[in-house]
Amino acid sequence: EHSSSRWRAVARLALRLSKAPFETRFNAHWLFVGLIVALCFHAKNTLIVVLAASCAWLLDYAYQLVFCTYRLDVVEFTRLADGGVQMLWANPKGFAPNSGEFVKVMLPWLPPPWGKEWHPFSLYLHEQTAQGLSMVNELHVAEKTLSRWAEKTSRVAAEKTSRAQHLSQAHGGDALQPEVTAVLMIEIQNEFASEGGKLHLAVKEVMEKERMLPKCSELCRVARSCGAKVFHIPILFEHADGSDNPQARLGVLKNVQEGQHFAANTWNAEFHPMMAPGPGDVIIQGKRGLDSFPSTDLEEQLVAHGIQTVVIGGFL
């Protein structure tokens, strides 16, 4: 009877462990270290076997740490409906996992102590959730688009090599020629530049100290008067869901998405009154990211107006 009650206690413990979170079950394996140490003092042969197995394990661990650990620069996190977290990434060179395996991921930016821990994730290479699969498809489309854009850019660059100049032909220090000069004013919109803008407090002190708005306004007036072009480059987002934000889940543009900054057709996205476009000014269309060239007509407009020299101002 004593023996049967002991086995019932073991069965209850096993049942409790089976319902425990993965991390608890995973860490419970360390309880066997005590058993292994005890076995080492049981018999000489056992000691030899345990030491051999331990050495093999340590060598395997060192091999994984040195040769099977990879750096992921961009990871997409998604909160799933069941409360779990899904991670998406592009496999780095040399990493060729199989579906059903699991990896351990360290996320250094998590608060202590989790930032220094390895977190296990199961791998599903072909059985993603519908949400995850749609995101993967979007990433594939983006990759193909970037590939085509890079190919087109290379082809255009090859066709227009005559536009490139050797250092000896540069115009540094020469007087500006207004007819081939453009003043680029970047994102001088109410969101940044006006009281009430969501980002104004972040730049207000520097703007006032440097007298940014009066200087930029005067620069544009002088440029127009002498025949130079003034380009205005606003950033606008038309979709509240972030579908037109190229990095809605990463970095600075993630903050823009979460704060719904520079929303199209709102006061926040309009030009500051002192920087309203004047007659003959060019308004660049399509800026969605931190760089003013991708997705915009900036290069097209520079070429169309014969611009050779640019003067850059605004928020960089």
C-alpha positions in Angstrom: 0.0 0.0 0.0 2.9 2.4 0.8 4.4 1.6 -2.6 1.2 2.2 -4.5 0.6 5.6 -2.8 4.2 6.6 -3.7 3.5 5.8 -7.4 0.2 7.7 -7.3 2.2 10.7 -6.0 4.6 10.3 -8.9 1.7 10.1 -11.3 0.2 13.3 -9.9 3.5 15.1 -10.3 3.9 13.9 -13.9 0.3 15.0 -14.7 1.1 18.4 -13.1 4.3 18.8 -15.1 2.5 17.8 -18.3 0.2 20.8 -17.9 3.1 23.2 -17.0 4.3 25.8 -19.4 7.0 24.8 -21.9 9.7 26.8 -20.0 9.0 24.9 -16.8 9.2 21.5 -18.4 12.3 22.5 -20.3 14.1 23.7 -17.1 12.9 20.6 -15.2 15.5 18.6 -17.2 18.2 20.2 -15.0 16.9 18.2 -12.1 18.7 15.2 -13.6 22.0 16.8 -12.9 21.7 15.7 -9.3 20.9 12.2 -10.4 24.0 12.1 -12.6 26.2 13.3 -9.8 24.9 10.6 -7.5 25.5 8.0 -10.2 29.1 9.1 -10.5 29.7 7.8 -6.9 27.8 4.6 -7.4 30.3 2.7 -9.5 33.5 3.4 -11.4 32.1 2.3 -14.7 29.2 4.6 -14.3 31.6 7.5 -13.6 33.5 6.8 -16.8 30.3 6.7 -18.9 28.9 9.9 -17.3 32.1 11.8 -17.9 32.4 10.6 -21.5 28.7 11.7 -22.1 29.3 15.0 -20.4 32.4 15.7 -22.5 30.5 14.9 -25.7 27.6 17.2 -24.5 30.0 20.1 -23.8 31.7 19.7 -27.2 28.4 19.6 -28.9 27.3 22.7 -27.0 30.5 24.6 -27.9 30.0 23.6 -31.6 26.5 25.0 -31.6 27.5 28.2 -29.9 30.4 28.8 -32.3 29.1 27.4 -35.6 25.3 27.3 -35.2 24.6 30.7 -33.7 23.4 33.4 -36.2 22.6 37.1 -36.0 19.2 38.3 -37.1 19.2 42.0 -37.9 15.4 42.2 -38.8 12.8 40.2 -37.0 9.0 40.6 -37.4 7.0 39.9 -34.3 3.2 39.2 -34.4 0.8 38.6 -31.5 -1.4 35.7 -32.4 -5.0 35.3 -31.5 -4.3 32.5 -29.0 -1.9 34.8 -27.1 1.3 33.3 -28.5 4.0 35.3 -30.3 5.1 34.5 -33.9 8.5 35.5 -35.3 9.3 35.9 -38.9 12.8 36.3 -40.4 14.8 35.6 -43.5 17.2 32.7 -42.9 20.8 33.8 -42.7 23.4 32.1 -44.9 24.2 28.6 -43.6 21.0 28.3 -41.5 18.9 25.5 -43.0 16.4 24.2 -40.4 13.6 21.7 -40.9 10.0 22.2 -40.1 9.1 20.9 -36.6 12.4 21.6 -35.1 12.9 24.4 -32.5 15.4 27.1 -32.1 16.5 29.2 -29.1 16.5 32.9 -29.6 18.2 35.6 -27.5 16.6 39.1 -27.6 19.1 41.5 -26.1 16.7 44.4 -26.0 14.3 42.7 -23.5 14.5 44.0 -20.0 16.6 42.0 -17.5 16.8 39.1 -16.9 15.0 38.0 -20.1 17.4 39.9 -22.4 20.2 37.4 -21.5 18.1 34.3 -21.7 17.6 31.9 -24.6 13.9 31.6 -25.5 12.7 28.5 -27.4 10.5 28.8 -30.5 9.1 26.0 -32.7 9.8 26.2 -36.4 7.0 26.0 -39.0 8.4 26.5 -42.5 5.4 25.6 -44.5 2.5 25.6 -42.0 2.4 29.2 -41.0 -0.9 30.7 -39.7 -2.9 32.6 -42.3 -1.8 35.9 -40.8 1.9 34.9 -40.9 1.6 33.5 -44.4 0.2 36.7 -45.7 3.0 38.6 -44.1 5.5 36.2 -45.7 3.9 36.8 -49.1 4.2 40.5 -48.6 7.8 40.2 -47.8 8.4 38.1 -50.9 6.6 40.7 -53.0 8.7 43.4 -51.4 11.9 41.5 -52.1 10.9 41.0 -55.8 10.1 44.7 -56.1 13.4 45.7 -54.6 15.2 43.3 -56.9 13.5 44.8 -60.0 14.2 48.3 -58.7 17.9 47.5 -58.1 18.1 46.0 -61.6 16.4 49.0 -63.1 18.6 51.4 -61.2 21.8 49.5 -62.3 20.6 49.7 -65.9 19.8 53.4 -65.7 23.1 54.1 -64.0 24.9 52.2 -66.8 23.1 54.3 -69.4 23.8 57.6 -67.7 27.4 57.2 -66.7 28.1 60.5 -68.4 26.3 62.2 -65.5 28.9 61.0 -63.0 31.8 63.4 -62.5 35.3 62.7 -61.5 36.5 64.5 -58.4 38.6 66.9 -60.5 35.4 68.0 -62.2 33.5 68.7 -58.9 32.1 72.2 -58.3 33.0 72.5 -54.6 33.8 76.1 -53.8 32.4 77.5 -57.1 29.7 80.1 -57.1 26.2 78.7 -57.3 24.4 78.9 -60.7 20.8 79.6 -59.8 19.4 78.1 -63.0 20.7 74.6 -62.2 20.3 74.9 -58.4 17.4 73.6 -56.2 16.7 74.2 -52.6 15.2 71.1 -51.0 13.0 71.7 -47.9 12.3 68.4 -46.2 9.2 67.8 -44.0 8.6 71.4 -42.8 5.1 70.4 -41.8 2.8 71.3 -38.9 3.5 67.9 -37.2 7.1 69.1 -36.6 7.1 72.8 -37.0 3.9 74.2 -35.4 2.6 74.4 -31.9 0.1 71.5 -31.5 2.1 69.2 -33.8 2.6 65.8 -32.2 6.4 66.0 -32.7 6.9 69.7 -32.2 8.2 69.5 -28.6 11.0 67.3 -29.8 12.4 70.0 -32.1 11.0 73.2 -30.6 14.1 74.2 -28.6 16.5 73.7 -31.6 14.1 75.5 -34.0 13.9 78.5 -31.8 17.5 78.6 -30.9 18.6 78.4 -34.6 15.7 80.6 -35.9 15.1 77.8 -38.3 11.7 78.9 -39.8 12.7 82.5 -40.5 16.0 81.4 -42.1 14.4 78.7 -44.2 11.7 81.1 -45.4 14.2 83.8 -46.3 16.4 81.2 -48.1 13.4 80.2 -50.2 12.5 83.8 -51.0 16.1 84.6 -52.1 16.3 81.4 -54.2 13.1 82.2 -56.0 14.2 85.8 -56.7 17.4 84.7 -58.3 15.9 82.0 -60.4 16.7 78.8 -58.4 14.0 76.2 -57.8 12.5 75.4 -54.5 11.5 71.8 -53.8 9.2 70.9 -51.0 9.4 67.2 -49.8 6.5 66.3 -47.4 6.0 62.9 -45.8 2.4 61.6 -45.9 0.6 58.5 -44.9 -2.9 57.9 -46.3 -3.7 54.6 -44.5 -4.3 54.4 -40.8 -3.4 50.7 -40.8 0.1 51.4 -41.9 -0.2 49.6 -45.2 1.6 52.4 -47.0 4.3 52.7 -44.3 7.4 50.6 -45.4 8.6 50.0 -41.9 5.4 50.2 -39.8 6.8 47.7 -37.3 10.4 48.8 -37.1 12.4 51.8 -35.7 11.4 55.4 -36.2 8.6 54.6 -38.7 7.1 52.3 -36.1 6.7 55.3 -33.8 5.2 57.2 -36.7 2.6 54.5 -37.2 1.8 54.1 -33.6 1.4 57.9 -33.2 -0.5 58.3 -36.5 1.8 61.1 -37.4 1.7 62.9 -40.8 -1.7 61.6 -41.6 -2.8 62.8 -45.1 -5.6 65.3 -45.4 -5.0 66.6 -41.8 -3.7 69.8 -40.4 -0.7 68.0 -39.1 0.5 67.0 -42.6 0.1 70.5 -44.1 3.1 72.8 -44.7 3.9 75.3 -42.0 2.3 78.7 -43.0 5.8 80.3 -43.3 6.9 77.5 -45.7 3.8 77.4 -47.9 4.9 76.6 -51.5 5.1 79.6 -53.8 4.6 80.0 -57.5 6.9 77.8 -59.5 7.8 75.6 -56.5 7.9 71.9 -56.9 6.1 69.6 -54.5 7.6 66.1 -54.4 5.1 63.3 -54.2 5.2 59.8 -52.6 7.6 60.2 -49.6 6.8 57.4 -47.1 10.2 56.7 -45.5 13.3 58.5 -44.1 15.0 58.6 -47.5 13.5 61.1 -50.0 14.3 59.1 -53.1 12.6 55.7 -52.8 8.9 55.8 -53.9 9.1 59.5 -54.8 9.4 61.5 -58.0 12.4 63.5 -56.6 15.0 62.2 -59.1 12.6 62.6 -62.0 11.9 66.2 -61.0 15.6 67.0 -60.5 16.4 65.7 -64.0 13.4 67.4 -65.5 14.5 70.8 -64.2 18.2 70.3 -65.1 19.3 70.5 -61.5 23.0 70.0 -60.9 23.4 71.5 -57.3 21.1 71.0 -54.4 20.9 72.9 -51.1 19.2 70.9 -48.4 17.2 72.2 -45.4 14.4 71.2 -43.1 14.2 68.1 -40.9 16.9 65.5 -41.8 
